[in-house]
Amino acid sequence: MNKLTRLTINKFRNVVPTTLEFRPGINVVLGRNAAGKTTLLRLLSTMLGYPGDSFPDELLSANCRVTGDQFNFEQSTSRVHIEEPSFPLDPSLPRTGSRSSLQQLDSLRFEQDGNTVLRAEALPTEVVINRAGHSRREARSPQAAPVLAIVLGLWKDKSNEAQELASRLVTSYVKTAGRMDESLNRFNAFLNLEIQSDGEQKAWSGSHFPFSMIEIQKAPIPDGNIATYSLAFLDRAAKALGYDSATARFDVERLSPEPNRHIARLSNLKFFFKRPGEEVSHDWLSYGQKRLLAFFAHSDASPDIVIADELVNGLHHEWISACLDEIGERQAFLTSQNPLLLDFLRFENLEQVRHTFIICERTGSAENAQLIWRNLTEEEAESFFLAYQTGIQRVSDILLTKGLW
């Protein structure tokens, strides 16, 4: 399982340059409104290669470190303005000047047992791979995250060494569905998922769908107008919601008029929950129940790192426990203005305290505001941990009395 251990921000919006260190388990971002909590989660998603939360039109200079079972890697990402010549539509006319655009460069260094295995750069149209004293350039696959772009570049090198390295390096690709929003936007987008099959292969209309849905790729599309599937994450969500089981159902549309072709589309996804004498669709669930279902789907789409904004919105306290159990051994980055989540946190030592909380603060006037993102100081962490060890106050109360939340 991959873990994000450090993020250094050199230049990004009005954030004061900083280095943040993270806990392998639950990390919680704390701060008042407009202090940049959601922005930080989006930046984490961007650095981990998730495209949906990126800041494509903004300058950026940042560095992160990821540790994994086989490889550790460091990634430096920079976006800078590039001046490009501007040409008129009529080629007989003179050049009219230049235009500015943002160009992103990602530099990565992979290491194993403290030794550098590979260095690479992911440019807008190509990847440059340096290993064993040799440099190689390959065209970059469009929209591929930096690590995945380098893996694909290695696969184009037909040597056995490059193929073996690519197969091992693919484990370094952080698998995350990015940031789950504080409402139901991600969930509603997920319901628009469509699958098209030609009888042999299935193409998905969306990305970062729940891992359990890979089972749908293996199953043939049944006869009739409805396709029903049992999914692992859905069964877990059903039990948390108090139901015995649940299924996912698609409408089946036959697209080919030719008798020998079997092209079909699955759409209009719905979830149905069952218990004795009752079956309901997700449309009948409450807001909190939909949020829980959304989190289980999002978590299942994030095998390495789970990122969720205002996780406990609408959730009963028992469901918060179910969400944390669902995260399990994965790393997570969460925000919460609700003390319920904080009171579920447990600490064994001072270092866990210092790396669990990321404080977001806003200073200065409205025109010259700056965002300060930081870990707890050693003094703050020690003061918190001493109070925590007494067992008298809840975690949220300690944070409040110490002025940390």
ChimeraX attribute file (.defattr): number of C-alpha atoms within 10 A of each C-alpha:
attribute: neighborCount
match mode: 1-to-1
recipient: residues
	/A:1	16
	/A:2	22
	/A:3	22
	/A:4	25
	/A:5	16
	/A:6	16
	/A:7	22
	/A:8	16
	/A:9	20
	/A:10	15
	/A:11	16
	/A:12	16
	/A:13	10
	/A:14	13
	/A:15	20
	/A:16	15
	/A:17	16
	/A:18	15
	/A:19	16
	/A:20	17
	/A:21	20
	/A:22	23
	/A:23	21
	/A:24	19
	/A:25	17
	/A:26	23
	/A:27	22
	/A:28	22
	/A:29	25
	/A:30	22
	/A:31	19
	/A:32	13
	/A:33	12
	/A:34	12
	/A:35	21
	/A:36	23
	/A:37	26
	/A:38	20
	/A:39	13
	/A:40	17
	/A:41	22
	/A:42	25
	/A:43	23
	/A:44	21
	/A:45	22
	/A:46	20
	/A:47	23
	/A:48	23
	/A:49	23
	/A:50	22
	/A:51	17
	/A:52	13
	/A:53	19
	/A:54	16
	/A:55	13
	/A:56	13
	/A:57	10
	/A:58	12
	/A:59	16
	/A:60	20
	/A:61	18
	/A:62	21
	/A:63	20
	/A:64	22
	/A:65	20
	/A:66	20
	/A:67	21
	/A:68	17
	/A:69	11
	/A:70	15
	/A:71	21
	/A:72	23
	/A:73	21
	/A:74	19
	/A:75	22
	/A:76	19
	/A:77	21
	/A:78	19
	/A:79	20
	/A:80	15
	/A:81	13
	/A:82	13
	/A:83	13
	/A:84	11
	/A:85	11
	/A:86	13
	/A:87	14
	/A:88	11
	/A:89	8
	/A:90	8
	/A:91	8
	/A:92	7
	/A:93	9
	/A:94	10
	/A:95	13
	/A:96	10
	/A:97	11
	/A:98	12
	/A:99	12
	/A:100	12
	/A:101	12
	/A:102	15
	/A:103	16
	/A:104	17
	/A:105	17
	/A:106	22
	/A:107	19
	/A:108	23
	/A:109	18
	/A:110	22
	/A:111	17
	/A:112	15
	/A:113	9
	/A:114	9
	/A:115	9
	/A:116	15
	/A:117	17
	/A:118	18
	/A:119	19
	/A:120	22
	/A:121	23
	/A:122	26
	/A:123	17
	/A:124	16
	/A:125	11
	/A:126	17
	/A:127	26
	/A:128	19
	/A:129	20
	/A:130	16
	/A:131	13
	/A:132	9
	/A:133	6
	/A:134	7
	/A:135	11
	/A:136	13
	/A:137	15
	/A:138	19
	/A:139	16
	/A:140	20
	/A:141	17
	/A:142	10
	/A:143	13
	/A:144	16
	/A:145	20
	/A:146	27
	/A:147	26
	/A:148	22
	/A:149	23
	/A:150	28
	/A:151	25
	/A:152	21
	/A:153	24
	/A:154	25
	/A:155	18
	/A:156	14
	/A:157	15
	/A:158	9
	/A:159	10
	/A:160	10
	/A:161	11
	/A:162	17
	/A:163	18
	/A:164	12
	/A:165	15
	/A:166	20
	/A:167	14
	/A:168	13
	/A:169	20
	/A:170	16
	/A:171	18
	/A:172	22
	/A:173	20
	/A:174	24
	/A:175	19
	/A:176	21
	/A:177	30
	/A:178	28
	/A:179	25
	/A:180	24
	/A:181	19
	/A:182	17
	/A:183	18
	/A:184	15
	/A:185	11
	/A:186	17
	/A:187	18
	/A:188	12
	/A:189	10
	/A:190	19
	/A:191	13
	/A:192	13
	/A:193	17
	/A:194	17
	/A:195	17
	/A:196	19
	/A:197	19
	/A:198	15
	/A:199	12
	/A:200	10
	/A:201	11
	/A:202	19
	/A:203	12
	/A:204	14
	/A:205	12
	/A:206	12
	/A:207	11
	/A:208	16
	/A:209	19
	/A:210	21
	/A:211	17
	/A:212	15
	/A:213	18
	/A:214	11
	/A:215	12
	/A:216	16
	/A:217	15
	/A:218	11
	/A:219	9
	/A:220	13
	/A:221	22
	/A:222	10
	/A:223	9
	/A:224	10
	/A:225	12
	/A:226	14
	/A:227	18
	/A:228	17
	/A:229	16
	/A:230	16
	/A:231	19
	/A:232	16
	/A:233	21
	/A:234	24
	/A:235	18
	/A:236	18
	/A:237	26
	/A:238	22
	/A:239	14
	/A:240	19
	/A:241	19
	/A:242	11
	/A:243	18
	/A:244	15
	/A:245	19
	/A:246	26
	/A:247	18
	/A:248	17
	/A:249	19
	/A:250	20
	/A:251	16
	/A:252	20
	/A:253	15
	/A:254	16
	/A:255	14
	/A:256	12
	/A:257	9
	/A:258	8
	/A:259	6
	/A:260	7
	/A:261	12
	/A:262	15
	/A:263	19
	/A:264	18
	/A:265	19
	/A:266	22
	/A:267	20
	/A:268	12
	/A:269	16
	/A:270	16
	/A:271	18
	/A:272	18
	/A:273	24
	/A:274	16
	/A:275	13
	/A:276	7
	/A:277	5
	/A:278	8
	/A:279	12
	/A:280	14
	/A:281	15
	/A:282	14
	/A:283	11
	/A:284	11
	/A:285	14
	/A:286	11
	/A:287	15
	/A:288	16
	/A:289	20
	/A:290	21
	/A:291	21
	/A:292	26
	/A:293	24
	/A:294	22
	/A:295	26
	/A:296	24
	/A:297	24
	/A:298	27
	/A:299	28
	/A:300	24
	/A:301	23
	/A:302	25
	/A:303	19
	/A:304	22
	/A:305	27
	/A:306	25
	/A:307	25
	/A:308	24
	/A:309	22
	/A:310	19
	/A:311	24
	/A:312	25
	/A:313	17
	/A:314	16
	/A:315	17
	/A:316	13
	/A:317	12
	/A:318	10
	/A:319	18
	/A:320	18
	/A:321	15
	/A:322	18
	/A:323	20
	/A:324	16
	/A:325	10
	/A:326	17
	/A:327	22
	/A:328	12
	/A:329	14
	/A:330	19
	/A:331	23
	/A:332	24
	/A:333	24
	/A:334	23
	/A:335	23
	/A:336	20
	/A:337	18
	/A:338	13
	/A:339	16
	/A:340	18
	/A:341	21
	/A:342	17
	/A:343	14
	/A:344	14
	/A:345	16
	/A:346	12
	/A:347	12
	/A:348	9
	/A:349	12
	/A:350	15
	/A:351	15
	/A:352	19
	/A:353	23
	/A:354	22
	/A:355	23
	/A:356	23
	/A:357	24
	/A:358	24
	/A:359	21
	/A:360	23
	/A:361	19
	/A:362	19
	/A:363	11
	/A:364	9
	/A:365	8
	/A:366	8
	/A:367	6
	/A:368	8
	/A:369	13
	/A:370	18
	/A:371	19
	/A:372	17
	/A:373	25
	/A:374	19
	/A:375	21
	/A:376	20
	/A:377	11
	/A:378	13
	/A:379	10
	/A:380	16
	/A:381	21
	/A:382	17
	/A:383	14
	/A:384	21
	/A:385	21
	/A:386	11
	/A:387	17
	/A:388	19
	/A:389	12
	/A:390	8
	/A:391	9
	/A:392	10
	/A:393	14
	/A:394	17
	/A:395	21
	/A:396	19
	/A:397	17
	/A:398	19
	/A:399	19
	/A:400	12
	/A:401	11
	/A:402	13
	/A:403	9
	/A:404	18
	/A:405	18
